[in-house]
Amino acid sequence: MAKGQKTGGRKKGVANKTTNEIRVHFQNLVSDNLEQLNEDLKSLEPLQRIKIIIEISKFIVPTLKAVELSPDTTEIFKIPKIEFVNAKQSYK
């Protein structure tokens, strides 16, 4: 085996078979119990309901990676100059 070279296993980008099977089963479990989940959510206090919905959404909505913004150190940040003009004086 060459050092740093992948010689076996899954190819890059191919999903893990077991992970896919677990996802399908989980989706089926949720789909088969939607009515019960709705009833359970309705029985909760509003704050608890919101917390549960947020927790569940982590499995449905992809999490976005945090982006750090910083000014480029090579460029000088220039504050734009804003001039206020009196409208009455500009028409004279």
C-alpha positions as CSV (number, residue, x, y, z in Angstrom):
1,M,0.0,0.0,0.0
2,A,1.4,3.4,-1.0
3,K,1.6,5.9,1.9
4,G,-1.2,8.4,1.7
5,Q,-3.0,6.6,-1.1
6,K,-6.4,5.0,-0.6
7,T,-6.3,1.5,-1.9
8,G,-9.6,-0.1,-0.7
9,G,-13.0,0.5,0.9
10,R,-15.6,3.0,-0.3
11,K,-14.7,5.6,-2.9
12,K,-14.8,9.2,-1.9
13,G,-18.3,10.6,-1.8
14,V,-20.1,7.3,-1.6
15,A,-22.5,7.1,1.3
16,N,-22.1,4.5,4.0
17,K,-24.6,1.7,3.4
18,T,-25.4,1.2,7.1
19,T,-25.9,4.9,7.7
20,N,-28.3,5.1,4.8
21,E,-30.3,2.1,6.1
22,I,-30.6,3.6,9.6
23,R,-31.8,6.9,8.0
24,V,-34.5,5.1,6.0
25,H,-35.7,3.2,9.1
26,F,-35.7,6.4,11.2
27,Q,-37.7,8.2,8.5
28,N,-40.2,5.3,8.4
29,L,-40.5,5.4,12.2
30,V,-41.2,9.1,12.2
31,S,-43.6,8.9,9.2
32,D,-45.6,6.1,10.9
33,N,-45.9,8.1,14.1
34,L,-46.6,11.6,12.8
35,E,-50.1,11.7,14.3
36,Q,-48.8,10.6,17.8
37,L,-45.9,13.1,17.6
38,N,-48.4,15.9,16.8
39,E,-50.6,15.0,19.8
40,D,-47.6,14.8,22.0
41,L,-46.3,18.2,20.9
42,K,-49.8,19.7,21.5
43,S,-49.8,18.4,25.1
44,L,-46.6,20.3,25.9
45,E,-46.3,23.8,27.3
46,P,-45.4,26.3,24.6
47,L,-41.8,26.7,25.8
48,Q,-41.3,23.0,25.9
49,R,-42.9,22.6,22.5
50,I,-40.5,25.2,20.9
51,K,-37.5,23.5,22.5
52,I,-38.5,20.1,21.2
53,I,-39.2,21.4,17.7
54,I,-35.7,23.1,17.6
55,E,-34.1,19.8,18.8
56,I,-35.9,17.8,16.1
57,S,-35.1,20.3,13.4
58,K,-31.4,19.6,13.9
59,F,-32.0,16.2,12.3
60,I,-34.0,17.6,9.4
61,V,-32.4,21.0,8.6
62,P,-28.7,20.9,7.8
63,T,-26.6,22.8,10.3
64,L,-24.7,25.7,8.7
65,K,-21.1,26.2,9.4
66,A,-20.2,29.4,11.3
67,V,-18.3,31.9,9.2
68,E,-15.8,34.2,10.8
69,L,-15.6,37.6,9.2
70,S,-12.5,39.7,9.7
71,P,-11.2,42.7,7.7
72,D,-8.3,42.0,5.5
73,T,-5.2,43.3,7.3
74,T,-3.6,44.4,4.0
75,E,-6.4,46.9,3.2
76,I,-7.1,49.9,5.3
77,F,-10.8,50.2,6.3
78,K,-12.0,53.6,5.1
79,I,-15.1,55.1,6.7
80,P,-17.2,56.8,4.0
81,K,-17.7,60.5,4.3
82,I,-21.4,61.5,4.4
83,E,-22.3,65.1,3.8
84,F,-25.7,66.4,4.6
85,V,-27.0,69.2,2.4
86,N,-29.7,71.5,3.4
87,A,-32.4,71.2,0.7
88,K,-33.4,74.9,1.0
89,Q,-29.9,76.2,0.4
90,S,-29.2,73.9,-2.6
91,Y,-32.1,75.5,-4.6
92,K,-30.9,79.1,-4.2
